[in-house]
Amino acid sequence: MLLSEQEYSHAVDILAGRTGREPLLQEFEEWFEETFGLKVYDYICDVTKAGRVRLKVVLWDKDCRKKLMKGANPDFRKQKKIGEKFSELCRTYRKHEAYYRADGLLVCYDTLQDEIGKRILKQAESRIKAAAEQDIRRVEIIFSSVHDFF
């Protein structure tokens, strides 16, 4: 998944303390940490291209995401548990009416560290490529990795 500019800015503002955590996020974060031992940095409510209601939980990195997976696949029991809790909180705080029912809710995860790294590399791309030695034929930045071709 990739965060939009608005989603990224909101999560970074929360991380930096420029934006406060709303009560729903605070309670969701506390429950998530108690239940899975992971910190939630933000959540994003949106709809897939197919029209399915989606909850994107913003975690720190790939290792955090792996703890919510079953091998390479999502752990559907954990997704269901997260969806049910989020629906409950939405009803409690009277927010995000489309999320009042957990059935049909798609839960997925984004990572903030990976997004930060990808954006830093994108900003520094021209300087990285300019620093390439004569032995390096080509430098390509793909997501959060620098690839050197000799």
C-alpha positions as a Markdown table, in Angstrom:
| # | Residue | x | y | z |
|---|---|---|---|---|
| 1 | Met | 0.0 | 0.0 | 0.0 |
| 2 | Leu | 1.0 | 3.6 | -0.5 |
| 3 | Leu | -0.1 | 6.5 | 1.6 |
| 4 | Ser | -1.4 | 9.6 | -0.2 |
| 5 | Glu | 0.2 | 12.9 | 0.5 |
| 6 | Gln | -2.7 | 13.9 | 2.8 |
| 7 | Glu | -2.6 | 10.5 | 4.7 |
| 8 | Tyr | 1.2 | 10.7 | 5.1 |
| 9 | Ser | 1.1 | 14.3 | 6.3 |
| 10 | His | -1.6 | 13.5 | 8.9 |
| 11 | Ala | 0.3 | 10.5 | 10.3 |
| 12 | Val | 3.6 | 12.4 | 10.4 |
| 13 | Asp | 1.9 | 15.3 | 12.2 |
| 14 | Ile | 0.5 | 12.9 | 14.8 |
| 15 | Leu | 3.9 | 11.3 | 15.2 |
| 16 | Ala | 5.6 | 14.8 | 15.6 |
| 17 | Gly | 2.9 | 15.9 | 18.1 |
| 18 | Arg | 1.7 | 18.7 | 15.8 |
| 19 | Thr | -1.8 | 17.1 | 15.6 |
| 20 | Gly | -3.4 | 15.6 | 18.7 |
| 21 | Arg | -4.8 | 12.1 | 18.8 |
| 22 | Glu | -8.6 | 12.0 | 18.7 |
| 23 | Pro | -10.3 | 9.9 | 21.4 |
| 24 | Leu | -11.2 | 7.2 | 18.9 |
| 25 | Leu | -7.5 | 6.8 | 17.9 |
| 26 | Gln | -6.3 | 6.9 | 21.5 |
| 27 | Glu | -8.6 | 4.1 | 22.5 |
| 28 | Phe | -7.9 | 2.1 | 19.4 |
| 29 | Glu | -4.2 | 2.6 | 19.9 |
| 30 | Glu | -4.4 | 1.4 | 23.6 |
| 31 | Trp | -6.5 | -1.7 | 22.6 |
| 32 | Phe | -4.1 | -2.5 | 19.7 |
| 33 | Glu | -1.1 | -2.4 | 22.0 |
| 34 | Glu | -2.8 | -4.5 | 24.7 |
| 35 | Thr | -4.0 | -7.0 | 22.1 |
| 36 | Phe | -1.1 | -7.3 | 19.7 |
| 37 | Gly | 1.8 | -5.5 | 21.4 |
| 38 | Leu | 2.0 | -3.1 | 18.5 |
| 39 | Lys | 1.7 | 0.7 | 18.3 |
| 40 | Val | -0.8 | 2.3 | 15.9 |
| 41 | Tyr | 0.3 | 5.7 | 14.5 |
| 42 | Asp | -2.9 | 6.5 | 12.6 |
| 43 | Tyr | -5.8 | 4.9 | 10.8 |
| 44 | Ile | -7.3 | 5.7 | 7.4 |
| 45 | Cys | -10.9 | 5.2 | 6.4 |
| 46 | Asp | -11.5 | 4.9 | 2.7 |
| 47 | Val | -13.2 | 2.8 | 0.0 |
| 48 | Thr | -11.5 | 0.5 | -2.5 |
| 49 | Lys | -12.0 | 0.9 | -6.3 |
| 50 | Ala | -14.5 | -1.9 | -6.1 |
| 51 | Gly | -16.5 | 0.1 | -3.5 |
| 52 | Arg | -15.6 | -2.0 | -0.4 |
| 53 | Val | -15.2 | -0.1 | 2.9 |
| 54 | Arg | -11.5 | -0.3 | 4.0 |
| 55 | Leu | -9.6 | 0.4 | 7.2 |
| 56 | Lys | -5.9 | 1.0 | 6.8 |
| 57 | Val | -4.0 | 0.7 | 10.1 |
| 58 | Val | -0.7 | 2.7 | 10.0 |
| 59 | Leu | 2.0 | 0.8 | 11.9 |
| 60 | Trp | 5.7 | 1.5 | 12.1 |
| 61 | Asp | 7.5 | -1.0 | 9.8 |
| 62 | Lys | 7.4 | -4.3 | 8.0 |
| 63 | Asp | 8.2 | -6.3 | 11.1 |
| 64 | Cys | 5.1 | -4.9 | 12.8 |
| 65 | Arg | 3.0 | -5.8 | 9.7 |
| 66 | Lys | 4.5 | -9.4 | 9.7 |
| 67 | Lys | 3.1 | -9.9 | 13.2 |
| 68 | Leu | -0.4 | -9.5 | 11.8 |
| 69 | Met | 0.2 | -11.9 | 9.0 |
| 70 | Lys | 0.1 | -15.6 | 8.6 |
| 71 | Gly | 3.1 | -16.2 | 6.5 |
| 72 | Ala | 2.7 | -14.1 | 3.3 |
| 73 | Asn | -1.1 | -13.9 | 3.8 |
| 74 | Pro | -3.2 | -11.8 | 6.1 |
| 75 | Asp | -4.3 | -13.5 | 9.4 |
| 76 | Phe | -8.0 | -13.3 | 8.8 |
| 77 | Arg | -8.8 | -13.9 | 12.5 |
| 78 | Lys | -6.7 | -10.8 | 13.5 |
| 79 | Gln | -8.3 | -8.8 | 10.7 |
| 80 | Lys | -11.7 | -9.7 | 11.9 |
| 81 | Lys | -10.9 | -8.9 | 15.5 |
| 82 | Ile | -9.5 | -5.5 | 14.5 |
| 83 | Gly | -12.5 | -4.7 | 12.3 |
| 84 | Glu | -14.9 | -5.6 | 15.1 |
| 85 | Lys | -13.1 | -3.4 | 17.6 |
| 86 | Phe | -12.9 | -0.5 | 15.2 |
| 87 | Ser | -16.6 | -0.8 | 14.4 |
| 88 | Glu | -17.4 | -0.8 | 18.1 |
| 89 | Leu | -15.3 | 2.3 | 18.6 |
| 90 | Cys | -17.0 | 4.1 | 15.7 |
| 91 | Arg | -20.4 | 3.4 | 17.2 |
| 92 | Thr | -19.2 | 4.5 | 20.6 |
| 93 | Tyr | -17.7 | 7.8 | 19.3 |
| 94 | Arg | -20.4 | 8.3 | 16.6 |
| 95 | Lys | -17.8 | 8.6 | 13.8 |
| 96 | His | -17.4 | 7.0 | 10.4 |
| 97 | Glu | -20.9 | 5.7 | 10.1 |
| 98 | Ala | -19.9 | 3.4 | 7.2 |
| 99 | Tyr | -17.8 | 1.4 | 9.7 |
| 100 | Tyr | -20.6 | 0.7 | 12.2 |
| 101 | Arg | -20.9 | -2.9 | 11.0 |
| 102 | Ala | -17.7 | -5.0 | 10.9 |
| 103 | Asp | -18.9 | -7.5 | 8.3 |
| 104 | Gly | -17.5 | -6.7 | 4.9 |
| 105 | Leu | -14.9 | -4.4 | 6.3 |
| 106 | Leu | -11.5 | -4.8 | 4.7 |
| 107 | Val | -8.6 | -4.3 | 7.2 |
| 108 | Cys | -5.1 | -3.8 | 5.8 |
| 109 | Tyr | -1.9 | -2.2 | 7.0 |
| 110 | Asp | 0.5 | 0.6 | 5.9 |
| 111 | Thr | 3.9 | 1.3 | 7.4 |
| 112 | Leu | 5.2 | 4.8 | 8.3 |
| 113 | Gln | 8.9 | 4.0 | 8.4 |
| 114 | Asp | 8.9 | 2.6 | 4.9 |
| 115 | Glu | 6.9 | 5.6 | 3.6 |
| 116 | Ile | 9.3 | 8.0 | 5.2 |
| 117 | Gly | 12.3 | 6.2 | 3.8 |
| 118 | Lys | 10.8 | 6.1 | 0.3 |
| 119 | Arg | 10.1 | 9.8 | 0.4 |
| 120 | Ile | 13.6 | 10.7 | 1.6 |
| 121 | Leu | 15.2 | 8.7 | -1.1 |
| 122 | Lys | 12.9 | 10.4 | -3.7 |
| 123 | Gln | 14.0 | 13.8 | -2.5 |
| 124 | Ala | 17.7 | 12.8 | -2.5 |
| 125 | Glu | 17.5 | 10.9 | -5.9 |
| 126 | Ser | 19.4 | 13.5 | -8.0 |
| 127 | Arg | 22.2 | 13.8 | -5.4 |
| 128 | Ile | 22.5 | 10.0 | -5.1 |
| 129 | Lys | 22.7 | 9.6 | -8.9 |
| 130 | Ala | 25.2 | 12.5 | -9.2 |
| 131 | Ala | 27.5 | 10.9 | -6.6 |
| 132 | Ala | 27.7 | 7.7 | -8.6 |
| 133 | Glu | 31.3 | 6.7 | -9.4 |
| 134 | Gln | 32.6 | 6.0 | -12.9 |
| 135 | Asp | 32.4 | 2.3 | -12.2 |
| 136 | Ile | 28.6 | 2.5 | -11.6 |
| 137 | Arg | 26.7 | 2.4 | -14.9 |
| 138 | Arg | 23.3 | 3.3 | -13.5 |
| 139 | Val | 21.6 | 4.0 | -10.2 |
| 140 | Glu | 17.9 | 3.3 | -9.8 |
| 141 | Ile | 15.8 | 4.1 | -6.7 |
| 142 | Ile | 12.9 | 1.7 | -6.5 |
| 143 | Phe | 10.5 | 2.3 | -3.5 |
| 144 | Ser | 12.9 | 2.4 | -0.5 |
| 145 | Ser | 15.9 | 0.8 | -2.1 |
| 146 | Val | 18.9 | 2.1 | -4.1 |
| 147 | His | 20.1 | -0.3 | -6.8 |
| 148 | Asp | 23.6 | 0.2 | -8.4 |
| 149 | Phe | 24.3 | -1.4 | -11.8 |
| 150 | Phe | 28.0 | -1.9 | -12.5 |
